Amino acid sequence: MVVVGAGISGIGAACHLRSRHPVRSFVVLEALETFGGTWWTHRYPGVRSDSDLFTFGYAFKPWKGAPLASGEAIRAYLGEVIAEHGLDVAIRYRHRVQSASWSSADRHWRLVVRREDSGEQLVVIASFLWMCQGYYRHAEGYTPEWEGMARFEGRIVHPQHWPEDLDYTAKRVVVIGSGATAATLVPALAADAAHVTMVQRSPTFYYARPNVNELADTLRALDIPDEWTHEIVRRKSIADLEAAARLSFERPEELRELLVEGIRPLLPDGFDVERHFSPSYRPWQQRIAVVPDGDLFAAIREGRASIVTDNIDHFSERGIRLASGEELEADIVVTATGFDLALLGDVDLVVDGEKVDVARCVTYRGIMFTGVPNLAYVFGYFRFSWTLRADLVSDFVCRLLRSMEERGATMVVPALRDADAGMPLGPWVDPEDFNPGYLARSLHRMPRQGDRAPWRLEQDYLVERDLLAAADFADGCLRFD
Ligand SMILES: Cc1cc2nc3c(=O)[nH]c(=O)nc-3n(C[C@H](O)[C@H](O)[C@H](O)COP(=O)(O)OP(=O)(O)OC[C@H]3O[C@@H](n4cnc5c(N)ncnc54)[C@H](O)[C@@H]3O)c2cc1C
């Protein structure tokens, strides 16, 4: 088997394979020089999770630190997982999968893999492909084109490629963006910069919380075993996230008020909270960015950072000219403007000689695609920690592999039943439900979903936990051979 990617999802998949299918041989192919995925690519100042690690960590490996963790702490945790499960020998770094071609006659995938160090091309044969490639292109971030960027005399930096030598001490920095990355960078840079200005086209919802978990601290003080503490706090965290998600659907205005009023006292008197921190969309239609210990607001309060809500008209030699006519002078501009969605890690898929256009496929449980045999795909939650879904998918794939063994099948492929013919199809994610920019830009390239199980991608952990656990492999939606 081949697992593509050694980020949180790929490492989790490999652990499940090791423990649930100990005799199955597999290899993890990773394009980067080391493990961690997101947490290796993003090494900008202050980089951290905005999910708690009781749910962003794995179910099987207790988290022992503060709930929100730095990128470095997450990598250290993943490093321990690799060592504890003896995965070092199973991961090949600098191996980028370029294409995958399935042969029903041979019952295998033929992968063309490029060694990123030597440029050499290898062919790898796999009985099953487990795609843990994440959702965006690591090699390149998304930066809109603004007029005059080339004549700007300062430095333009994307957070995905943070230069190690970037000295921002006493510099004027402009951060373009309003999401979690911008909210993380602004206070981190403001500690040493002359001043940091965050420029956003439109506001984001923020939730300021202390980076402590009282329940975890109490259990730890009582010497409760780490495994128990992890599980108990994990359940509590899931229940809290469920409650917030429910509130966003049932009483969105109440949640809006809770979020906006929650940050008002953290800002200077008379601060225009409505303009800068009250988005036009419903809470949770885009990710709510968590601000540990309210550090973004402290930087604004202390005058080290400021926020501007306006459109960028153009870049000048000295900085940025806004639509309002205001000029922001800058030595460094950070474009925290998001990602380029990369479906399936830019791997070209071919099935029996025909190129697969996944936008024409229907998803089976958000894990497999109609007409594509022996392939599982990991795409995590938006509102819950990504890893919660990666763990569920791992469990599902391990059961599917067992079911194939029991049936003596070497091939499994989802196919619509007669009863599903003519089923209304919609986008991978309903934009009414969730619509961040990177998804909106690429939704037309994603697989479609139907109006009923198992042809849907659920975005609710508790619903999906039960649905996946009860999945009936003999319901006619999966063809085994
Ligand atoms: C700064 C930042 C903070 C985030 N914080 C959170 C958070 O707090 N909570 C949350 O739930 N989510 C968060 N996310 C989303 C985050 O990406 C995921 O939660 C999680 O880290 C994804 O893990 P992954 O392993 O699925 O994908 P990734 O971390 O993207 O890793 C995928 C790996 O696959 C490799 N790969 C891709 N294509 C190929 C190929 N063709 N061949 C070989 N290798 C390939 C990549 O090089 C990469 O190493 C955050 C994202 C960012 C950018």
The ligand as a Gaussian input file, in Angstrom:
#p B3LYP/6-31G(d) Opt

LIG

0 1
 C       -1.077000      27.670000       9.603000
 C       -2.168000      26.647000       9.670000
 C       -2.778000      26.373000      10.876000
 C       -3.778000      25.403000      10.933000
 N       -4.363000      25.160000      12.144000
 C       -5.328000      24.225000      12.214000
 C       -5.956000      23.943000      13.452000
 O       -5.651000      24.519000      14.483000
 N       -6.937000      23.016000      13.463000
 C       -7.319000      22.345000      12.338000
 O       -8.196000      21.497000      12.414000
 N       -6.729000      22.591000      11.159000
 C       -5.756000      23.509000      11.059000
 N       -5.172000      23.759000       9.852000
 C       -5.513000      22.972000       8.694000
 C       -4.362000      21.929000       8.576000
 O       -3.787000      21.973000       7.342000
 C       -4.804000      20.557000       8.953000
 O       -5.506000      20.514000      10.089000
 C       -3.714000      19.494000       9.070000
 O       -2.450000      19.917000       9.513000
 C       -3.655000      18.856000       7.767000
 O       -2.887000      17.698000       7.877000
 P       -2.722000      16.774000       6.619000
 O       -1.707000      15.772000       6.968000
 O       -4.050000      16.280000       6.167000
 O       -2.225000      17.745000       5.455000
 P       -0.897000      18.598000       5.342000
 O       -0.446000      19.105000       6.635000
 O       -1.164000      19.570000       4.256000
 O        0.182000      17.530000       4.876000
 C        0.075000      16.891000       3.633000
 C        1.425000      16.348000       3.255000
 O        1.294000      15.645000       2.024000
 C        2.382000      15.954000       1.196000
 N        1.985000      15.787000      -0.210000
 C        0.996000      16.444000      -0.867000
 N        0.946000      16.028000      -2.150000
 C        1.924000      15.106000      -2.297000
 C        2.358000      14.321000      -3.399000
 N        1.799000      14.435000      -4.617000
 N        3.388000      13.465000      -3.207000
 C        3.967000      13.324000      -1.977000
 N        3.603000      14.073000      -0.915000
 C        2.582000      14.940000      -1.074000
 C        2.709000      17.388000       1.527000
 O        4.052000      17.694000       1.187000
 C        2.455000      17.424000       3.023000
 O        3.606000      17.156000       3.767000
 C       -4.174000      24.729000       9.762000
 C       -3.570000      25.036000       8.542000
 C       -2.582000      25.984000       8.492000
 C       -1.953000      26.282000       7.184000

